[in-house]
C-alpha cells in the first residue's frame, strides 16, 4: 500500500516534526497515533517515518529509511499576473508537473487591480504549491518568488535557456527549441526558463526587451490559448522532453 506523504515543518538528525495545519489534520481528522507510518519530506529528501509522539498541535516522527524520489525538473515559469483563480490553477498544475520555480511578474497588460494586490497573495500561492507538492508526492516544493516587475525578471542573468511564449511567433516551436537545448547540453539536463504573458499577450515593447535580453520567442501552435492553458501546456511539453 502506498503511504501518505507529509512535508516536515522542521527536522533534524533522524527526526522530523509537523506543526500547524498539517499536524492538526493528522491529529483531529486522521486520528493518527504513535506507531502510524507515513512518508516524510525533510529538506530535499524523502523518508519512511513512524510517529513517536503527539503533543498539542505537533506530531514528531522518527525517520527510519530514505525513500528514493525524483528531483524537480529544472524549469522556471515566469507567470504574468492574470485572474487569480486561473493563476492559482496554473501554479497547482505546474507543481504537479515537476517545475522547480515560479516567478510572478507584472506585465504591461496585467490588470491594474490584480497587479496591485498580487504581492498580498504570494503566501497563498506558496501554500498552494506546498499542498500540490504533497498531493503529487514530490520530494520538494517549488519556490514561489515575490512578485517582480517584468523588466527585472527578464534581466536576471544566468546560464539557462530562456524561452518566450509569443503569439506572433510562427517559425520556432517550443518543442524544437527545447530539443535544440537538449542537444546543446550534451550529457547534462538544460535549465529552462519560460515566460507566459497575461491575457492580451505581450506588448511590442516587452517583446523587444525580452529579445534584447537573449530570450527566444517560441510558439505553441496556431491556436490562441488562455494564459493558464498556455502555462500548463508549455510545462507539460518541456517536462515530457526533459524526462
N, C-alpha and C positions, 0 to 999 in steps of 0.2 A: 504494500500500500504506500502511496506517495505521502510523505509527511508535509504538513502545512509549514510554510516558511514565514519567519518573522525577521524584522530588521532591528538589530540591537540599538538601544539608545546609548549604552555605554558598555565597555568591555575591557578586560584585562587578560592576564595570563591564565588561560583555561576557564575563564568565566565570562558571562555576559548578562546584561540586565535589560528588561523592558520597563518603561515607566509611562505615565500619562495615558493617552487614549488606547495605545496598544495593550498595555497591562490591564487597563480597566475592561477592555473587551475580552481579554483572555480569562480574567478572573470572574467577571459577572455574567458574561454571555456563554462562554465555552466551559465554564466551571472547571478550569484546569486545576490539577492537584500535583503535589510533588510526585515525581516519577514519570509524569507525562513527557513524551518525547516529541520534539519539533526540530526542524532545520532553522538555524540562526545565521543571519548575515552579520558578520562583525568586521567592519572595515571593508576590504575588497575580497574577503574570503567567506566561504560558507561552511558551517559546521553542523554536525549532528549533535543536538543538545538535549539535556534532560533537566526538567525543573527540579531545583533543590530547595527552593524557598519562596514563599509568598508572604509579603508583609505590606499592609496598606495598599497603595497603588503601585507596587513594584513586584516584578517577578524575576527571580535570579536563576540562571542556568549554569550547569557545568557543561563545558564544551568537550565532547568525547572524541570525535574524529572528524577530520576535514572531509568535506564533500566536494567532488570535482564540479567545477562550474565554469561556464564560458564568460570571458570578459566582455565589456561593452565594445561595440563597433566604433572605430574612430570617425564618427560622424557628428559634426556640429551643425545644428539647424538654427539659422537666423530667421526668426519669425517676426514679420512686421505686425504691429498691433492691429487686430481686427476684432470683430464681435467676440466678447469674452467666452460665451458658451462654445463657440466653434473653435476658438483658440485653445481652450482647455481640452477639447476633444483631440486636437492635433498633438498636444503635449502628452496626453494619455497614450495615444496610439504610437507616437514616436518612441515613447519609453518602452512599450511592449515590443517594438521592432528592434530595440537594442541601441539607440543612439546614446552618445556619450555626453552631449552638452546641448543646452537650449539657450539662445541669446534673444530675448525680446527686444525689438528695436522700434523706434519711432520713425516712420516714413512720412513723406510729404502728404500722402493721401490717407494716412491713418486718421480716423475720425477724431476730432479735437477732444471731445469729452472722454473718449476712451484713452487717448494718449495721456490726458491729464491725470487720470485715476489708475493708470497701469501699474505704477510702482507699488501702489497700495495692494495690488493683487499678487505680488510676487510670492509672498509666503504661502498663499493658497495654491499657486502653481507648483511650488516645491512640495506641498503635501500631496497634490495630485500625482506628481512624478514618483513620490515615495510609495504611495498606495499602489500605483500601477506596477512599479518595480516588484513590490511584494507579491501582487497577484500573478505576475508573469514569471515569478521565480527567478528573477535576476539576482546576480551576486553583488550588484552595486546599484547606486541610484544616480541617474543623470544629474549633472549640475545644471541648475537654472540660475542664470546670471541676473543681476539687477538690470533694469531697463536702460538701454543705451540709445543715444541719437544715432541715426544711420551713419552719419559721417565718421563717427568714432569707431563703430563696429566694422565698417568697411575698410578702415585704415589699419586695423590691427595687423601687425606683421607676424608671419610665421611660415614655416615650410610646409604649407598644406595646399591641396588643390582647392581652388576657390571657384564655385560654380553658381551662376546667377540664373534662376528660373525666369525666363523672359518670354512674354507672349509673342513678340515680333520676331524672335529667332526662328529661322526655318531650316538652316543647313546643318546645325550641330545638335544632335540629340543628347539627352542626358546619358543614355546608355553608352553611346560612342565615346563621350568624354570620360566616363568612368573606366571603360575598358582601356582607353589610352593611358589613363593614370595608373592602372594596374600594371600594364606592360612596362611603363617607365619606372615603376617602383621595384621591378625585379622580384626578389625574394621577400621583400617587405610588403606590408599592407599599407596602402596610401591613406593618409588622413584627408577626409573630405569635409569641406565647409560649404554649406548650401544656403542661399538666401531666397526666402519666399516673400513676395510682395503682398501688399494689402489688397482689399477689394478695389478694383480700378487699376491695379498694376503700378509699376514704377513710372516716375516722370522721366522725361528725356534727360534732365539734369542729373538725376540719380543714376541712370544708366551710364552716363558719361563719367560720373565719379567712380562707379564700380570698375569701368573699363580702365580708367587711369590707375587704379589700384591693383590691376592684374587679374580681375575676375573674368571668367569666360562665360559668355551667355550660352544657355542651353535650352532645349525645347523638350516638352513632354508630349508633343504631338499637336495636331491641328485643332483640337477641341479646347474651348475656354473652360477652365476649371475654377471652382471656388478655391479660395486661399487654403482652407483646411484640407480639401481634396488634393490639391497640388502638393501640399506638405507631406501628406501621408503617402501618396503615390510615389513621389520622388524618394522618400526614405525607403520604401519597400523595394524600389528598383535598385538603389545603391546597396542596401543590405543584402539582397539576393546575389548581386555581383561580387561583393566582398566575401560572402560566406561560401 
